[in-house]
Amino acid sequence: MTEKELMEAAIAQARKSLSEGGIPIGSALARNGQLLAVGHNKRVQESDPVTHAEIDCLRNAGRIGSFRDTVLYSTLMPCYLCSGAVVQFGIRRVIVGESRTFPGGPEFMRSHGVEVIDLDLAECVGMMTRFIAANPELWNEDIGR
């Protein structure tokens, strides 16, 4: 799969979360262009404060051995919880849809040798902007405010 197709897989997961009444953030994990797993934010759906999209994706990947040769795609810049998981598992490259609506932890990841690429996709910005405007309390709860 191409990088565009892999990001589309993450975006599809964000849409799925939104359709379930959750926060529209999605993630995909790939190795050598092959999709290994997808996930989406399920914090609302499962009443679980740590089931962020990236965590759900890593759980869905399961035991794949080393994560060092994988690429994590996320529709939103990973927060510090998810940035910590990236560093912990040795993921070397993270590609995100946007960081305008939430800055996340790119400096933390970069300081640990992770290549972070922000695509600044209008679709991702729009999805999060609309969600935050419609659900400010839920969003603030998700980011710990």
C-alpha positions as CSV (number, residue, x, y, z in Angstrom):
1,M,0.0,0.0,0.0
2,T,1.1,3.6,-0.6
3,E,1.5,6.1,2.2
4,K,-1.6,7.8,1.0
5,E,-3.6,4.5,1.3
6,L,-2.2,3.9,4.7
7,M,-3.2,7.3,5.9
8,E,-6.7,6.7,4.3
9,A,-6.9,3.6,6.5
10,A,-6.3,5.7,9.6
11,I,-8.9,8.3,8.4
12,A,-11.4,5.6,7.9
13,Q,-10.8,4.5,11.5
14,A,-11.4,8.1,12.7
15,R,-14.7,8.2,10.8
16,K,-15.6,4.9,12.4
17,S,-15.0,6.3,15.9
18,L,-17.1,9.3,15.1
19,S,-20.0,7.1,13.8
20,E,-19.8,5.2,17.1
21,G,-20.2,8.4,19.1
22,G,-16.5,8.6,19.9
23,I,-13.6,11.0,19.2
24,P,-12.6,11.0,15.6
25,I,-9.0,9.9,15.8
26,G,-7.7,6.9,13.8
27,S,-4.4,5.1,13.5
28,A,-2.8,2.5,11.2
29,L,0.4,0.5,11.6
30,A,2.4,-0.7,8.6
31,R,5.6,-2.6,7.8
32,N,7.2,-2.3,4.3
33,G,3.9,-0.8,3.0
34,Q,1.8,-3.7,4.4
35,L,-1.0,-2.8,6.7
36,L,-0.6,-4.7,10.0
37,A,-3.3,-3.2,12.1
38,V,-5.7,-0.3,12.5
39,G,-7.4,1.2,15.5
40,H,-9.4,4.2,16.7
41,N,-10.1,6.2,19.8
42,K,-12.5,4.1,21.9
43,R,-12.3,6.2,25.1
44,V,-16.0,7.1,25.0
45,Q,-17.3,3.8,23.6
46,E,-15.5,1.6,26.2
47,S,-15.3,4.2,29.0
48,D,-11.6,3.6,29.1
49,P,-9.3,6.7,29.4
50,V,-6.3,5.0,27.8
51,T,-7.8,3.5,24.6
52,H,-6.5,6.2,22.3
53,A,-6.3,5.4,18.6
54,E,-2.6,4.6,18.6
55,I,-2.9,2.3,21.7
56,D,-5.9,0.5,20.1
57,C,-3.9,0.0,16.9
58,L,-0.9,-1.4,18.8
59,R,-3.2,-3.7,20.7
60,N,-4.7,-4.9,17.5
61,A,-1.3,-5.5,16.0
62,G,-0.5,-7.9,18.9
63,R,2.8,-9.6,19.3
64,I,4.6,-8.8,16.0
65,G,8.1,-9.1,17.3
66,S,10.1,-5.9,16.9
67,F,8.2,-2.7,16.0
68,R,11.4,-0.9,14.9
69,D,10.7,-1.4,11.2
70,T,7.1,-0.2,11.4
71,V,5.5,3.1,10.6
72,L,2.6,4.5,12.6
73,Y,0.0,6.6,10.9
74,S,-2.3,8.8,13.0
75,T,-4.9,11.3,12.0
76,L,-3.8,13.6,14.9
77,M,-0.4,14.2,16.4
78,P,0.0,11.6,19.2
79,C,-0.4,12.8,22.8
80,Y,2.3,12.1,25.3
81,L,0.7,8.8,26.3
82,C,0.8,7.6,22.7
83,S,4.2,9.3,22.0
84,G,5.5,7.3,25.0
85,A,4.2,4.1,23.4
86,V,6.0,4.9,20.1
87,V,9.2,5.5,22.0
88,Q,8.8,2.4,24.2
89,F,8.2,0.1,21.3
90,G,10.9,1.6,19.1
91,I,8.7,2.8,16.3
92,R,11.1,4.9,14.2
93,R,8.6,6.8,12.0
94,V,5.2,8.5,12.7
95,I,3.1,10.1,10.0
96,V,0.3,12.3,11.2
97,G,-2.7,13.9,9.5
98,E,-2.5,17.2,11.5
99,S,-1.4,18.9,14.6
100,R,-3.2,22.2,14.3
101,T,-6.0,21.2,16.7
102,F,-3.7,19.4,19.1
103,P,0.1,19.8,19.2
104,G,0.8,16.5,20.9
105,G,4.3,15.3,21.6
106,P,6.4,15.6,18.5
107,E,9.4,17.0,20.2
108,F,9.4,14.2,22.7
109,M,9.4,11.6,19.9
110,R,12.0,13.4,17.9
111,S,14.2,13.7,21.0
112,H,14.2,9.8,21.0
113,G,15.1,9.5,17.4
114,V,11.6,9.2,15.9
115,E,11.0,10.8,12.5
116,V,7.8,12.7,12.7
117,I,6.0,13.9,9.6
118,D,3.0,16.2,9.8
119,L,1.0,16.1,6.5
120,D,-1.3,18.9,7.7
121,L,-4.3,17.4,5.8
122,A,-7.3,19.6,5.5
123,E,-9.6,16.6,5.9
124,C,-8.1,15.8,9.3
125,V,-8.1,19.4,10.5
126,G,-11.7,19.8,9.4
127,M,-12.9,16.6,11.1
128,M,-11.3,17.6,14.4
129,T,-12.3,21.2,14.2
130,R,-15.9,20.3,13.7
131,F,-15.8,17.7,16.5
132,I,-14.2,20.0,19.0
133,A,-16.7,22.8,18.2
134,A,-19.6,20.5,18.7
135,N,-18.2,18.6,21.7
136,P,-15.9,20.9,23.7
137,E,-16.5,19.1,27.1
138,L,-15.8,15.7,25.7
139,W,-12.7,16.9,23.9
140,N,-11.3,18.6,27.0
141,E,-12.0,15.4,29.0
142,D,-10.0,13.4,26.3
143,I,-7.0,15.7,26.6
144,G,-7.1,15.9,30.4
145,R,-8.3,19.5,30.7
